[in-house]
Amino acid sequence: MERTYMAVLYKGRLEWMGTHPDIDPDRQIEVKIVISEDQAPYPVDNKKAVAALRALAESGAFSDIEDPVAWQREIRKDRPLPGRD
């Protein structure tokens, strides 16, 4: 029986995306891997991300935040969930 699961090969290991096979981790199973570089879930070339972060840093964005730790705690506060008091 053939089933298809999505995974990312990262540093020589498979990292499952979404659903994954329910197997005993000690059991060896044969797998068939198809490399699909054009559909990578994350950018392989990070030059654009690095350039964007560098431009953000040079622009002085967020320089008005006096205490980054307090700011981050405030941003991450959980909002009340509907139906839960």
mmCIF file as gemmi writes it, N, C-alpha and C atoms, coordinates in Angstrom:
data_model
loop_
_atom_site.group_PDB
_atom_site.id
_atom_site.type_symbol
_atom_site.label_atom_id
_atom_site.label_alt_id
_atom_site.label_comp_id
_atom_site.label_asym_id
_atom_site.label_entity_id
_atom_site.label_seq_id
_atom_site.pdbx_PDB_ins_code
_atom_site.Cartn_x
_atom_site.Cartn_y
_atom_site.Cartn_z
_atom_site.occupancy
_atom_site.B_iso_or_equiv
_atom_site.pdbx_formal_charge
_atom_site.auth_seq_id
_atom_site.auth_asym_id
_atom_site.pdbx_PDB_model_num
ATOM 1 N N . MET Axp A 1 ? 0.851 -1.186 0 1 0 ? 1 A 1
ATOM 2 C CA . MET Axp A 1 ? 0 0 0 1 0 ? 1 A 1
ATOM 3 C C . MET Axp A 1 ? 0.891 1.242 0 1 0 ? 1 A 1
ATOM 4 N N . GLU Axp A 2 ? 0.66 2.147 -0.922 1 0 ? 2 A 1
ATOM 5 C CA . GLU Axp A 2 ? 1.465 3.354 -1.012 1 0 ? 2 A 1
ATOM 6 C C . GLU Axp A 2 ? 0.691 4.539 -0.463 1 0 ? 2 A 1
ATOM 7 N N . ARG Axp A 3 ? 1.313 5.265 0.451 1 0 ? 3 A 1
ATOM 8 C CA . ARG Axp A 3 ? 0.725 6.478 1.019 1 0 ? 3 A 1
ATOM 9 C C . ARG Axp A 3 ? 1.704 7.623 0.817 1 0 ? 3 A 1
ATOM 10 N N . THR Axp A 4 ? 1.2 8.836 0.72 1 0 ? 4 A 1
ATOM 11 C CA . THR Axp A 4 ? 2.054 10 0.502 1 0 ? 4 A 1
ATOM 12 C C . THR Axp A 4 ? 1.997 10.919 1.716 1 0 ? 4 A 1
ATOM 13 N N . TYR Axp A 5 ? 3.17 11.298 2.211 1 0 ? 5 A 1
ATOM 14 C CA . TYR Axp A 5 ? 3.299 12.244 3.313 1 0 ? 5 A 1
ATOM 15 C C . TYR Axp A 5 ? 4.316 13.298 2.9 1 0 ? 5 A 1
ATOM 16 N N . MET Axp A 6 ? 4.118 14.511 3.352 1 0 ? 6 A 1
ATOM 17 C CA . MET Axp A 6 ? 5.05 15.588 3.016 1 0 ? 6 A 1
ATOM 18 C C . MET Axp A 6 ? 6.074 15.728 4.135 1 0 ? 6 A 1
ATOM 19 N N . ALA Axp A 7 ? 7.326 15.94 3.749 1 0 ? 7 A 1
ATOM 20 C CA . ALA Axp A 7 ? 8.404 16.124 4.712 1 0 ? 7 A 1
ATOM 21 C C . ALA Axp A 7 ? 9.471 17.007 4.087 1 0 ? 7 A 1
ATOM 22 N N . VAL Axp A 8 ? 10.326 17.54 4.941 1 0 ? 8 A 1
ATOM 23 C CA . VAL Axp A 8 ? 11.462 18.332 4.506 1 0 ? 8 A 1
ATOM 24 C C . VAL Axp A 8 ? 12.715 17.592 4.946 1 0 ? 8 A 1
ATOM 25 N N . LEU Axp A 9 ? 13.666 17.458 4.039 1 0 ? 9 A 1
ATOM 26 C CA . LEU Axp A 9 ? 14.95 16.862 4.372 1 0 ? 9 A 1
ATOM 27 C C . LEU Axp A 9 ? 15.839 17.981 4.868 1 0 ? 9 A 1
ATOM 28 N N . TYR Axp A 10 ? 16.214 17.941 6.144 1 0 ? 10 A 1
ATOM 29 C CA . TYR Axp A 10 ? 16.993 19.011 6.755 1 0 ? 10 A 1
ATOM 30 C C . TYR Axp A 10 ? 18.11 18.395 7.579 1 0 ? 10 A 1
ATOM 31 N N . LYS Axp A 11 ? 19.33 18.727 7.24 1 0 ? 11 A 1
ATOM 32 C CA . LYS Axp A 11 ? 20.511 18.204 7.928 1 0 ? 11 A 1
ATOM 33 C C . LYS Axp A 11 ? 20.497 16.681 7.992 1 0 ? 11 A 1
ATOM 34 N N . GLY Axp A 12 ? 20.094 16.06 6.899 1 0 ? 12 A 1
ATOM 35 C CA . GLY Axp A 12 ? 20.118 14.613 6.813 1 0 ? 12 A 1
ATOM 36 C C . GLY Axp A 12 ? 18.977 13.905 7.508 1 0 ? 12 A 1
ATOM 37 N N . ARG Axp A 13 ? 17.973 14.645 7.983 1 0 ? 13 A 1
ATOM 38 C CA . ARG Axp A 13 ? 16.834 14.036 8.663 1 0 ? 13 A 1
ATOM 39 C C . ARG Axp A 13 ? 15.546 14.511 8.025 1 0 ? 13 A 1
ATOM 40 N N . LEU Axp A 14 ? 14.521 13.688 8.074 1 0 ? 14 A 1
ATOM 41 C CA . LEU Axp A 14 ? 13.208 14.086 7.566 1 0 ? 14 A 1
ATOM 42 C C . LEU Axp A 14 ? 12.43 14.765 8.679 1 0 ? 14 A 1
ATOM 43 N N . GLU Axp A 15 ? 11.849 15.914 8.379 1 0 ? 15 A 1
ATOM 44 C CA . GLU Axp A 15 ? 10.969 16.61 9.313 1 0 ? 15 A 1
ATOM 45 C C . GLU Axp A 15 ? 9.592 16.623 8.666 1 0 ? 15 A 1
ATOM 46 N N . TRP Axp A 16 ? 8.633 15.941 9.295 1 0 ? 16 A 1
ATOM 47 C CA . TRP Axp A 16 ? 7.296 15.789 8.717 1 0 ? 16 A 1
ATOM 48 C C . TRP Axp A 16 ? 6.556 17.111 8.711 1 0 ? 16 A 1
ATOM 49 N N . MET Axp A 17 ? 5.787 17.324 7.669 1 0 ? 17 A 1
ATOM 50 C CA . MET Axp A 17 ? 4.938 18.506 7.539 1 0 ? 17 A 1
ATOM 51 C C . MET Axp A 17 ? 3.496 18.021 7.57 1 0 ? 17 A 1
ATOM 52 N N . GLY Axp A 18 ? 2.683 18.58 8.438 1 0 ? 18 A 1
ATOM 53 C CA . GLY Axp A 18 ? 1.278 18.158 8.521 1 0 ? 18 A 1
ATOM 54 C C . GLY Axp A 18 ? 1.18 16.752 9.066 1 0 ? 18 A 1
ATOM 55 N N . THR Axp A 19 ? 0.369 15.921 8.418 1 0 ? 19 A 1
ATOM 56 C CA . THR Axp A 19 ? 0.2 14.553 8.892 1 0 ? 19 A 1
ATOM 57 C C . THR Axp A 19 ? 1.47 13.757 8.621 1 0 ? 19 A 1
ATOM 58 N N . HIS Axp A 20 ? 1.696 12.765 9.459 1 0 ? 20 A 1
ATOM 59 C CA . HIS Axp A 20 ? 2.878 11.929 9.297 1 0 ? 20 A 1
ATOM 60 C C . HIS Axp A 20 ? 2.494 10.484 9.571 1 0 ? 20 A 1
ATOM 61 N N . PRO Axp A 21 ? 3.303 9.561 9.092 1 0 ? 21 A 1
ATOM 62 C CA . PRO Axp A 21 ? 2.958 8.158 9.299 1 0 ? 21 A 1
ATOM 63 C C . PRO Axp A 21 ? 3.005 7.777 10.769 1 0 ? 21 A 1
ATOM 64 N N . ASP Axp A 22 ? 2.045 6.997 11.181 1 0 ? 22 A 1
ATOM 65 C CA . ASP Axp A 22 ? 1.98 6.525 12.561 1 0 ? 22 A 1
ATOM 66 C C . ASP Axp A 22 ? 2.714 5.187 12.626 1 0 ? 22 A 1
ATOM 67 N N . ILE Axp A 23 ? 4.016 5.27 12.89 1 0 ? 23 A 1
ATOM 68 C CA . ILE Axp A 23 ? 4.836 4.058 12.909 1 0 ? 23 A 1
ATOM 69 C C . ILE Axp A 23 ? 5.668 4.014 14.178 1 0 ? 23 A 1
ATOM 70 N N . ASP Axp A 24 ? 6.07 2.828 14.54 1 0 ? 24 A 1
ATOM 71 C CA . ASP Axp A 24 ? 6.968 2.627 15.671 1 0 ? 24 A 1
ATOM 72 C C . ASP Axp A 24 ? 8.331 3.211 15.292 1 0 ? 24 A 1
ATOM 73 N N . PRO Axp A 25 ? 8.884 4.151 16.098 1 0 ? 25 A 1
ATOM 74 C CA . PRO Axp A 25 ? 10.153 4.783 15.731 1 0 ? 25 A 1
ATOM 75 C C . PRO Axp A 25 ? 11.321 3.805 15.68 1 0 ? 25 A 1
ATOM 76 N N . ASP Axp A 26 ? 11.199 2.637 16.305 1 0 ? 26 A 1
ATOM 77 C CA . ASP Axp A 26 ? 12.272 1.647 16.278 1 0 ? 26 A 1
ATOM 78 C C . ASP Axp A 26 ? 12.183 0.721 15.06 1 0 ? 26 A 1
ATOM 79 N N . ARG Axp A 27 ? 11.09 0.811 14.327 1 0 ? 27 A 1
ATOM 80 C CA . ARG Axp A 27 ? 10.876 -0.05 13.164 1 0 ? 27 A 1
ATOM 81 C C . ARG Axp A 27 ? 11.486 0.583 11.923 1 0 ? 27 A 1
ATOM 82 N N . GLN Axp A 28 ? 12.18 -0.19 11.137 1 0 ? 28 A 1
ATOM 83 C CA . GLN Axp A 28 ? 12.724 0.303 9.877 1 0 ? 28 A 1
ATOM 84 C C . GLN Axp A 28 ? 11.69 0.093 8.786 1 0 ? 28 A 1
ATOM 85 N N . ILE Axp A 29 ? 11.468 1.137 7.984 1 0 ? 29 A 1
ATOM 86 C CA . ILE Axp A 29 ? 10.563 1 6.849 1 0 ? 29 A 1
ATOM 87 C C . ILE Axp A 29 ? 11.253 1.559 5.606 1 0 ? 29 A 1
ATOM 88 N N . GLU Axp A 30 ? 10.91 1.022 4.479 1 0 ? 30 A 1
ATOM 89 C CA . GLU Axp A 30 ? 11.461 1.51 3.221 1 0 ? 30 A 1
ATOM 90 C C . GLU Axp A 30 ? 10.665 2.737 2.795 1 0 ? 30 A 1
ATOM 91 N N . VAL Axp A 31 ? 11.369 3.783 2.394 1 0 ? 31 A 1
ATOM 92 C CA . VAL Axp A 31 ? 10.704 5.003 1.93 1 0 ? 31 A 1
ATOM 93 C C . VAL Axp A 31 ? 11.215 5.339 0.54 1 0 ? 31 A 1
ATOM 94 N N . LYS Axp A 32 ? 10.423 6.089 -0.188 1 0 ? 32 A 1
ATOM 95 C CA . LYS Axp A 32 ? 10.787 6.551 -1.517 1 0 ? 32 A 1
ATOM 96 C C . LYS Axp A 32 ? 10.792 8.074 -1.454 1 0 ? 32 A 1
ATOM 97 N N . ILE Axp A 33 ? 11.913 8.698 -1.724 1 0 ? 33 A 1
ATOM 98 C CA . ILE Axp A 33 ? 12.056 10.147 -1.62 1 0 ? 33 A 1
ATOM 99 C C . ILE Axp A 33 ? 12.09 10.753 -3.023 1 0 ? 33 A 1
ATOM 100 N N . VAL Axp A 34 ? 11.301 11.801 -3.235 1 0 ? 34 A 1
ATOM 101 C CA . VAL Axp A 34 ? 11.319 12.551 -4.481 1 0 ? 34 A 1
ATOM 102 C C . VAL Axp A 34 ? 11.73 13.975 -4.133 1 0 ? 34 A 1
ATOM 103 N N . ILE Axp A 35 ? 12.849 14.418 -4.662 1 0 ? 35 A 1
ATOM 104 C CA . ILE Axp A 35 ? 13.334 15.769 -4.394 1 0 ? 35 A 1
ATOM 105 C C . ILE Axp A 35 ? 12.566 16.742 -5.285 1 0 ? 35 A 1
ATOM 106 N N . SER Axp A 36 ? 11.955 17.733 -4.656 1 0 ? 36 A 1
ATOM 107 C CA . SER Axp A 36 ? 11.17 18.719 -5.375 1 0 ? 36 A 1
ATOM 108 C C . SER Axp A 36 ? 11.663 20.104 -4.977 1 0 ? 36 A 1
ATOM 109 N N . GLU Axp A 37 ? 12.806 20.496 -5.524 1 0 ? 37 A 1
ATOM 110 C CA . GLU Axp A 37 ? 13.446 21.747 -5.123 1 0 ? 37 A 1
ATOM 111 C C . GLU Axp A 37 ? 12.619 22.985 -5.445 1 0 ? 37 A 1
ATOM 112 N N . ASP Axp A 38 ? 11.825 22.926 -6.498 1 0 ? 38 A 1
ATOM 113 C CA . ASP Axp A 38 ? 11.042 24.096 -6.881 1 0 ? 38 A 1
ATOM 114 C C . ASP Axp A 38 ? 9.869 24.343 -5.936 1 0 ? 38 A 1
ATOM 115 N N . GLN Axp A 39 ? 9.589 23.437 -5.017 1 0 ? 39 A 1
ATOM 116 C CA . GLN Axp A 39 ? 8.487 23.599 -4.088 1 0 ? 39 A 1
ATOM 117 C C . GLN Axp A 39 ? 8.976 23.618 -2.644 1 0 ? 39 A 1
ATOM 118 N N . ALA Axp A 40 ? 10.186 24.142 -2.411 1 0 ? 40 A 1
ATOM 119 C CA . ALA Axp A 40 ? 10.735 24.189 -1.056 1 0 ? 40 A 1
ATOM 120 C C . ALA Axp A 40 ? 9.827 25.031 -0.164 1 0 ? 40 A 1
ATOM 121 N N . PRO Axp A 41 ? 9.524 24.582 1.047 1 0 ? 41 A 1
ATOM 122 C CA . PRO Axp A 41 ? 8.63 25.323 1.933 1 0 ? 41 A 1
ATOM 123 C C . PRO Axp A 41 ? 9.279 26.563 2.539 1 0 ? 41 A 1
ATOM 124 N N . TYR Axp A 42 ? 10.56 26.73 2.364 1 0 ? 42 A 1
ATOM 125 C CA . TYR Axp A 42 ? 11.248 27.907 2.862 1 0 ? 42 A 1
ATOM 126 C C . TYR Axp A 42 ? 12.311 28.29 1.829 1 0 ? 42 A 1
ATOM 127 N N . PRO Axp A 43 ? 12.691 29.559 1.796 1 0 ? 43 A 1
ATOM 128 C CA . PRO Axp A 43 ? 13.659 29.965 0.776 1 0 ? 43 A 1
ATOM 129 C C . PRO Axp A 43 ? 15.031 29.331 1.007 1 0 ? 43 A 1
ATOM 130 N N . VAL Axp A 44 ? 15.611 28.805 -0.059 1 0 ? 44 A 1
ATOM 131 C CA . VAL Axp A 44 ? 16.936 28.212 0.039 1 0 ? 44 A 1
ATOM 132 C C . VAL Axp A 44 ? 17.99 29.316 0.055 1 0 ? 44 A 1
ATOM 133 N N . ASP Axp A 45 ? 17.749 30.377 -0.713 1 0 ? 45 A 1
ATOM 134 C CA . ASP Axp A 45 ? 18.661 31.513 -0.772 1 0 ? 45 A 1
ATOM 135 C C . ASP Axp A 45 ? 18.109 32.617 0.124 1 0 ? 45 A 1
ATOM 136 N N . ASN Axp A 46 ? 18.771 32.873 1.222 1 0 ? 46 A 1
ATOM 137 C CA . ASN Axp A 46 ? 18.27 33.835 2.2 1 0 ? 46 A 1
ATOM 138 C C . ASN Axp A 46 ? 18.78 35.255 1.969 1 0 ? 46 A 1
ATOM 139 N N . LYS Axp A 47 ? 19.366 35.532 0.803 1 0 ? 47 A 1
ATOM 140 C CA . LYS Axp A 47 ? 19.937 36.855 0.558 1 0 ? 47 A 1
ATOM 141 C C . LYS Axp A 47 ? 18.896 37.961 0.664 1 0 ? 47 A 1
ATOM 142 N N . LYS Axp A 48 ? 17.691 37.725 0.16 1 0 ? 48 A 1
ATOM 143 C CA . LYS Axp A 48 ? 16.641 38.75 0.228 1 0 ? 48 A 1
ATOM 144 C C . LYS Axp A 48 ? 16.221 39.009 1.668 1 0 ? 48 A 1
ATOM 145 N N . ALA Axp A 49 ? 16.102 37.947 2.457 1 0 ? 49 A 1
ATOM 146 C CA . ALA Axp A 49 ? 15.711 38.11 3.859 1 0 ? 49 A 1
ATOM 147 C C . ALA Axp A 49 ? 16.788 38.863 4.627 1 0 ? 49 A 1
ATOM 148 N N . VAL Axp A 50 ? 18.043 38.538 4.385 1 0 ? 50 A 1
ATOM 149 C CA . VAL Axp A 50 ? 19.148 39.223 5.054 1 0 ? 50 A 1
ATOM 150 C C . VAL Axp A 50 ? 19.161 40.694 4.669 1 0 ? 50 A 1
ATOM 151 N N . ALA Axp A 51 ? 18.962 40.997 3.395 1 0 ? 51 A 1
ATOM 152 C CA . ALA Axp A 51 ? 18.943 42.388 2.935 1 0 ? 51 A 1
ATOM 153 C C . ALA Axp A 51 ? 17.792 43.154 3.574 1 0 ? 51 A 1
ATOM 154 N N . ALA Axp A 52 ? 16.631 42.527 3.672 1 0 ? 52 A 1
ATOM 155 C CA . ALA Axp A 52 ? 15.475 43.189 4.282 1 0 ? 52 A 1
ATOM 156 C C . ALA Axp A 52 ? 15.721 43.457 5.763 1 0 ? 52 A 1
ATOM 157 N N . LEU Axp A 53 ? 16.281 42.49 6.47 1 0 ? 53 A 1
ATOM 158 C CA . LEU Axp A 53 ? 16.573 42.689 7.897 1 0 ? 53 A 1
ATOM 159 C C . LEU Axp A 53 ? 17.645 43.76 8.104 1 0 ? 53 A 1
ATOM 160 N N . ARG Axp A 54 ? 18.638 43.779 7.224 1 0 ? 54 A 1
ATOM 161 C CA . ARG Axp A 54 ? 19.685 44.803 7.323 1 0 ? 54 A 1
ATOM 162 C C . ARG Axp A 54 ? 19.088 46.2 7.096 1 0 ? 54 A 1
ATOM 163 N N . ALA Axp A 55 ? 18.208 46.33 6.103 1 0 ? 55 A 1
ATOM 164 C CA . ALA Axp A 55 ? 17.574 47.621 5.825 1 0 ? 55 A 1
ATOM 165 C C . ALA Axp A 55 ? 16.694 48.052 6.996 1 0 ? 55 A 1
ATOM 166 N N . LEU Axp A 56 ? 16.007 47.093 7.596 1 0 ? 56 A 1
ATOM 167 C CA . LEU Axp A 56 ? 15.166 47.397 8.759 1 0 ? 56 A 1
ATOM 168 C C . LEU Axp A 56 ? 16.018 47.897 9.921 1 0 ? 56 A 1
ATOM 169 N N . ALA Axp A 57 ? 17.142 47.246 10.16 1 0 ? 57 A 1
ATOM 170 C CA . ALA Axp A 57 ? 18.038 47.659 11.246 1 0 ? 57 A 1
ATOM 171 C C . ALA Axp A 57 ? 18.609 49.048 10.979 1 0 ? 57 A 1
ATOM 172 N N . GLU Axp A 58 ? 19.011 49.304 9.737 1 0 ? 58 A 1
ATOM 173 C CA . GLU Axp A 58 ? 19.583 50.605 9.383 1 0 ? 58 A 1
ATOM 174 C C . GLU Axp A 58 ? 18.56 51.728 9.441 1 0 ? 58 A 1
ATOM 175 N N . SER Axp A 59 ? 17.28 51.402 9.274 1 0 ? 59 A 1
ATOM 176 C CA . SER Axp A 59 ? 16.24 52.431 9.286 1 0 ? 59 A 1
ATOM 177 C C . SER Axp A 59 ? 15.919 52.908 10.698 1 0 ? 59 A 1
ATOM 178 N N . GLY Axp A 60 ? 16.381 52.165 11.704 1 0 ? 60 A 1
ATOM 179 C CA . GLY Axp A 60 ? 16.094 52.553 13.084 1 0 ? 60 A 1
ATOM 180 C C . GLY Axp A 60 ? 14.712 52.138 13.54 1 0 ? 60 A 1
ATOM 181 N N . ALA Axp A 61 ? 14.079 51.235 12.81 1 0 ? 61 A 1
ATOM 182 C CA . ALA Axp A 61 ? 12.744 50.756 13.195 1 0 ? 61 A 1
ATOM 183 C C . ALA Axp A 61 ? 12.807 50.166 14.597 1 0 ? 61 A 1
ATOM 184 N N . PHE Axp A 62 ? 11.789 50.402 15.35 1 0 ? 62 A 1
ATOM 185 C CA . PHE Axp A 62 ? 11.639 49.902 16.716 1 0 ? 62 A 1
ATOM 186 C C . PHE Axp A 62 ? 12.623 50.522 17.695 1 0 ? 62 A 1
ATOM 187 N N . SER Axp A 63 ? 13.331 51.576 17.292 1 0 ? 63 A 1
ATOM 188 C CA . SER Axp A 63 ? 14.288 52.208 18.199 1 0 ? 63 A 1
ATOM 189 C C . SER Axp A 63 ? 13.598 52.939 19.348 1 0 ? 63 A 1
ATOM 190 N N . ASP Axp A 64 ? 12.291 53.166 19.221 1 0 ? 64 A 1
ATOM 191 C CA . ASP Axp A 64 ? 11.555 53.838 20.286 1 0 ? 64 A 1
ATOM 192 C C . ASP Axp A 64 ? 11.157 52.884 21.425 1 0 ? 64 A 1
ATOM 193 N N . ILE Axp A 65 ? 11.413 51.602 21.265 1 0 ? 65 A 1
ATOM 194 C CA . ILE Axp A 65 ? 11.081 50.62 22.303 1 0 ? 65 A 1
ATOM 195 C C . ILE Axp A 65 ? 12.193 50.632 23.343 1 0 ? 65 A 1
ATOM 196 N N . GLU Axp A 66 ? 11.841 51.065 24.562 1 0 ? 66 A 1
ATOM 197 C CA . GLU Axp A 66 ? 12.846 51.205 25.609 1 0 ? 66 A 1
ATOM 198 C C . GLU Axp A 66 ? 13.235 49.864 26.223 1 0 ? 66 A 1
ATOM 199 N N . ASP Axp A 67 ? 12.25 49.006 26.464 1 0 ? 67 A 1
ATOM 200 C CA . ASP Axp A 67 ? 12.516 47.713 27.09 1 0 ? 67 A 1
ATOM 201 C C . ASP Axp A 67 ? 11.989 46.61 26.171 1 0 ? 67 A 1
ATOM 202 N N . PRO Axp A 68 ? 12.849 46.027 25.341 1 0 ? 68 A 1
ATOM 203 C CA . PRO Axp A 68 ? 12.394 45.02 24.379 1 0 ? 68 A 1
ATOM 204 C C . PRO Axp A 68 ? 11.733 43.802 25.027 1 0 ? 68 A 1
ATOM 205 N N . VAL Axp A 69 ? 12.212 43.403 26.188 1 0 ? 69 A 1
ATOM 206 C CA . VAL Axp A 69 ? 11.637 42.231 26.865 1 0 ? 69 A 1
ATOM 207 C C . VAL Axp A 69 ? 10.204 42.521 27.293 1 0 ? 69 A 1
ATOM 208 N N . ALA Axp A 70 ? 9.967 43.685 27.885 1 0 ? 70 A 1
ATOM 209 C CA . ALA Axp A 70 ? 8.616 44.058 28.303 1 0 ? 70 A 1
ATOM 210 C C . ALA Axp A 70 ? 7.707 44.199 27.084 1 0 ? 70 A 1
ATOM 211 N N . TRP Axp A 71 ? 8.221 44.792 26.006 1 0 ? 71 A 1
ATOM 212 C CA . TRP Axp A 71 ? 7.448 44.951 24.781 1 0 ? 71 A 1
ATOM 213 C C . TRP Axp A 71 ? 7.042 43.59 24.229 1 0 ? 71 A 1
ATOM 214 N N . GLN Axp A 72 ? 7.991 42.652 24.201 1 0 ? 72 A 1
ATOM 215 C CA . GLN Axp A 72 ? 7.688 41.332 23.678 1 0 ? 72 A 1
ATOM 216 C C . GLN Axp A 72 ? 6.65 40.617 24.541 1 0 ? 72 A 1
ATOM 217 N N . ARG Axp A 73 ? 6.748 40.743 25.85 1 0 ? 73 A 1
ATOM 218 C CA . ARG Axp A 73 ? 5.744 40.123 26.731 1 0 ? 73 A 1
ATOM 219 C C . ARG Axp A 73 ? 4.361 40.701 26.463 1 0 ? 73 A 1
ATOM 220 N N . GLU Axp A 74 ? 4.291 41.994 26.261 1 0 ? 74 A 1
ATOM 221 C CA . GLU Axp A 74 ? 3.013 42.647 25.987 1 0 ? 74 A 1
ATOM 222 C C . GLU Axp A 74 ? 2.437 42.166 24.655 1 0 ? 74 A 1
ATOM 223 N N . ILE Axp A 75 ? 3.273 42.067 23.644 1 0 ? 75 A 1
ATOM 224 C CA . ILE Axp A 75 ? 2.83 41.622 22.325 1 0 ? 75 A 1
ATOM 225 C C . ILE Axp A 75 ? 2.327 40.188 22.373 1 0 ? 75 A 1
ATOM 226 N N . ARG Axp A 76 ? 2.971 39.353 23.182 1 0 ? 76 A 1
ATOM 227 C CA . ARG Axp A 76 ? 2.637 37.931 23.226 1 0 ? 76 A 1
ATOM 228 C C . ARG Axp A 76 ? 1.524 37.579 24.202 1 0 ? 76 A 1
ATOM 229 N N . LYS Axp A 77 ? 0.966 38.565 24.87 1 0 ? 77 A 1
ATOM 230 C CA . LYS Axp A 77 ? -0.128 38.261 25.806 1 0 ? 77 A 1
ATOM 231 C C . LYS Axp A 77 ? -1.258 37.544 25.092 1 0 ? 77 A 1
ATOM 232 N N . ASP Axp A 78 ? -1.761 36.528 25.74 1 0 ? 78 A 1
ATOM 233 C CA . ASP Axp A 78 ? -2.887 35.797 25.17 1 0 ? 78 A 1
ATOM 234 C C . ASP Axp A 78 ? -4.137 36.652 25.23 1 0 ? 78 A 1
ATOM 235 N N . ARG Axp A 79 ? -4.901 36.599 24.172 1 0 ? 79 A 1
ATOM 236 C CA . ARG Axp A 79 ? -6.185 37.293 24.166 1 0 ? 79 A 1
ATOM 237 C C . ARG Axp A 79 ? -7.236 36.334 24.713 1 0 ? 79 A 1
ATOM 238 N N . PRO Axp A 80 ? -8.308 36.868 25.259 1 0 ? 80 A 1
ATOM 239 C CA . PRO Axp A 80 ? -9.363 35.972 25.744 1 0 ? 80 A 1
ATOM 240 C C . PRO Axp A 80 ? -9.982 35.191 24.574 1 0 ? 80 A 1
ATOM 241 N N . LEU Axp A 81 ? -10.133 33.908 24.742 1 0 ? 81 A 1
ATOM 242 C CA . LEU Axp A 81 ? -10.706 33.084 23.702 1 0 ? 81 A 1
ATOM 243 C C . LEU Axp A 81 ? -12.237 33.077 23.817 1 0 ? 81 A 1
ATOM 244 N N . PRO Axp A 82 ? -12.934 33.106 22.704 1 0 ? 82 A 1
ATOM 245 C CA . PRO Axp A 82 ? -14.398 33.107 22.736 1 0 ? 82 A 1
ATOM 246 C C . PRO Axp A 82 ? -14.938 31.883 23.478 1 0 ? 82 A 1
ATOM 247 N N . GLY Axp A 83 ? -15.904 32.105 24.335 1 0 ? 83 A 1
ATOM 248 C CA . GLY Axp A 83 ? -16.549 31.003 25.066 1 0 ? 83 A 1
ATOM 249 C C . GLY Axp A 83 ? -15.78 30.524 26.272 1 0 ? 83 A 1
ATOM 250 N N . ARG Axp A 84 ? -14.658 31.172 26.587 1 0 ? 84 A 1
ATOM 251 C CA . ARG Axp A 84 ? -13.864 30.784 27.758 1 0 ? 84 A 1
ATOM 252 C C . ARG Axp A 84 ? -13.772 31.96 28.707 1 0 ? 84 A 1
ATOM 253 N N . ASP Axp A 85 ? -14.186 31.753 29.918 1 0 ? 85 A 1
ATOM 254 C CA . ASP Axp A 85 ? -14.135 32.842 30.914 1 0 ? 85 A 1
ATOM 255 C C . ASP Axp A 85 ? -12.961 32.698 31.838 1 0 ? 85 A 1
